[in-house]
Amino acid sequence: MHTNSEASHAEDVAAGRRFKFGENWSRFLGVLNEERIRAAEKSLMGMLETQLAGVSFLDIGSGSGLFSLAARRLGANVVSFDYDPQSVACTAELKRRYFPEDPAWVVREGSVLDSEFVGSLGRFDIVYSWGVLHHTGQMWKALEQAGERVNPGGILFVAIYNDQGKASVRWTKIKRFYNASSRPIQLMTAAAVCVYHWWRRWLKDLLRLQPFKTWRETGRARGMSAWYDVVDWVGGYPFEVARPEEIVGFFKKRGFTQRKARTEGGGLGCNEFVLLKGDAPGSVVR
């Protein structure tokens, strides 16, 4: 028996309106190891700059479950949820592997656009959503919902695709083509994009007698994988973008102040934002 979200997700995938994020993440779990988990922990702490022990942590769009796992290992009480049933299964699998029967880590299935569901989760000291909310089809509503889940004095950590103008319009067309295509065409498309963006760096590494060094290291800072990141990028649809000032301005109107940001300039990728909700006593920021 399917839940409403499962049925809707399956319909969107069948119609070519949504990428199978969970399918990609399930393959990523095959290469997940202790080194990648530690890298995820380090990157999370590097951006948040606060201790996680004892804080409540909401992971919106948990995907592979890697950062929920990182937060739990760092001592947070974690609630993870995702709209994609396979992503939920990935997160649940990591919980099974590392924290079986742990009441301090809860894994749910649901949509950030579902106000009733999201409201039922309560509020959290840290709300985390990296590279997710621009894939909902209603990015600004999703950002609003995420912000509302943050406790006063708490932290919102989001990453949103950078607006590249005309290039973003072209990427939207590529993503639509990818999701409407057969599996062999999808693999060929991802490989073509990979070669187009990477051949210069591959050549430089080869000339330095360090073949594929940059490829192997890309994504490692967050514990990720270059290939699975490429597939996620090419296929990731729905797809929306925003300029950094749009994100900061949006949350400023809602009582947030920017604590830290890492942007891509005019380039490809996600801009990252760590935002503090007000400046209330008892803030989790230390």
N, C-alpha and C positions, 0 to 999 in steps of 0.2 A: 504494500500500500504506500503510495506517495503522499508526502505532505504537499500543501499548496506551493511552497517555494520550490520543492523538487520538480513538480509538474511544470511550473513556469520556467524554471531553469532549463529543463529538457526541451521544452517547446522553443525557447530562444536559441539553443544550440542547434536544434534541427533546422531552424529557419535561417541559420547563418548570422544570427544577430548577437551571438555571444561566443567568446573563446572558451575552450575547455581548460580553464586554469588548473583545476584539480588534477586533470590527467597529466599535465606537465609537471606539477609538483610531486605527483606519485612517482614519476621517473627520477626526479631530483633526490628523493629519499634514498635511492639506490647508491648515491655517492656521498651521502651525509656521513660525516665522521666527527670524532672529537675535535679535530683541528678546526673544522668549520663551525662547530658549536661554540668553541671558545672565541673565534673571530666574531661571531654574532654578538656574544656577550660584550666583547670589547667595544664594538661599534655602537651598541646600545648605550653603554655607560659613557662613551665618548661624547655622544650628542646630548644625553640627558644631564650629565654632570651631577648626579645625585644618587644616593644609595637607594636600592630597591627593597631592602629587607623590611618586611612588614607592611609595605604599601599595597594598595589595591590597584590592579593593572588590567585594563580592558584592551584586548587585541581585536580590532575591527578588521575583518577580512584576513583571517589568520593564515590562509594559504597552506604552505607546507607545514606550518606549526613551529618553524625554527625559532622565531622570535618570542613566541609564547613560552617555548622551552627555555630559551635564554633568560627571560624574565623570571621564570619559576626557579631556575637554578641560582639566580641572583637573590632569591628570597621573597619575591613578590607573591601576593595572592592573585591568581590569574583567572580571568574569564576570557575565553576565546570564542569567536563565532565567525561563520562564513556563510555566504549564500550558495556557494558551489558544494554540492554533497560530497564530491570526491576530495575537495579541500578539507572539509570537516573530517572525513575519514583519515586524511593524512595527519591532521592535528591530533586526532584521537589515537592514531598509531604511535606518534611520538610520546604522547602521555603514557600509553601502555608500555612502551619500551623503557622509559626513564622515571615515570612517577605513577606507577599503577596504583589504583585505589586511593589516590591522593585527593582529599576533599578541598585542598587549597588550589586546585586547578580544575576548572569546569569548562567543558567543551560543548558548544551549542550550535545549532543550525538556524539561521535567520538572516533577514535582510536589514541593512542599516537604514533603508528607506521605509521600513515598517515601524512607524512611530510607537505603536502599542508594544511591539516586541522589544524595541530598544529601550523604551521607558521602563519596561519591567526589569531591566538589568540593574537599575539604580545608577549611582554616580561613583566615580573612581578618582583616585589620586593621580593616576597617569592613564591617559587614553592614547593609544598608539594605532596608527593606520598608515603603513608605508606602501605607497604605490597602489592603492586600492580604490579610493573614492572617485577617481577619474574614470573608473570602469563600471560605474553603477548605472550610467545613463542619465543620472540627475545629480551631477557632482555638487552643485551648490547646496541642494537639500541635504545631501549626504554629509557635507562639511558642517552644516548647521546642526544636524543630529549628533555628529561626533562632538562638537563643542559643548552641547547641552549635557553630555555625559560626564563632564569634568567637574570635580569638586571645586569650590572656591579655594584659591591658593594652589590648585593642582596644575598639572602640565598636560598639554596637548602636543603630540609629536606626529606630524603628518608629512607625507611626501607626495607631491603632485607633479604631473608631467609639465615640463616647461613649454610655454607657447612660443613656437618657432615661426609663426605667421604662415606663409604659403607652404612651407615645408610640412607643417602640421596637417594642412589640408591634404597634401599628397599622401602622408602617412595614413590618414583616415581612409583613403581610397584603397591603399594597399591592404590595410587590415580587413576591410570589407571583402575584398577579393579573396584573401586568405581564408576567412571563415566560411565563404560560400563554395570553397574548392574541395576536391577530394584529398584524401590523406597524402598520396604521392605528390600532388601539386603543392600542398602545404609544405612538405619537406623540401621540395625544390626551391620554393619561395624563400623559406628561412635560410637555406644554404646560400642562395644568391645574395640575400641581404648581408649575410655574415661575411662573404667574400668581399662584397662591395665596401663594407665598413672596416674590414680588418686587413686587407691584403698589404697595405703599406706598412702596418706594424709588424705583420708576419715577415715581410721582406727585411725590415730593419733588424729584427731579432736574428734572422738567418745570417745577415752580413756581420753581426756581432758574435756569430757562432753560438747563439743561444736560441735555437729554434723554438718558437711558440712560447717563449718566456712570458711575454706580456699577456698572452691569451690565458695561460695557466694562472697568472696572478690576478687577472681581472675578476672582480666580484668577491675575491677572497677576503677583502677587508670587512665584508658583511657576512662572510661564510657562505656566499652564493657560488653559482657556477656560470661561467661565461656563456656556454651553449644554451642552458636552460633560460638564462636571462634574454638571450637573443630570441628564442622561441616565444617567450612571454611578451617581448616587445613587438615582434612582427604580428603575432596573433591577437594581442590584447585589445579586445573590443567588447563593449562600447568604449569609446575613447574621447576624452575631453582634456583640455589643457588650460593653463592660466599663467599669467605673468606674476612674478614674485610680489609686486606691489598690490596686485589684486587680492592675493591671499592674505597678506598682512593687513590691508585695509578692511577686508571683510571681517576679520576677527577683532580688529581694533574697535569696530562698531559694537562688538559683542562683549567688550570688557576684557579682551586679551591684550597682553603686551608681548612683543617679540623678545625672546631670551637668546635665541641663537638661530642662525640660518646658514645653509650651504646651498648656493645656487649654481646653475649651469651656464650663466651668462646668456649667450644666444644659442647655446648648443643643445644637443640631444640629451634626454634623460630627465630625472626628477629633481626638482628643487625641494629641499628639506627645511622644515620649520619646527622649532621648539618654542611653544607659546605658553605663557603663564596666565592663568585666569585670575585677574585682579591681583591684589597683594594682601590677601587676608592673613590674619594670625593663624598659626598652625600650618602654614604652607609646607608642602612636602619638599620644597627646594631647600637644600642645605649647603 
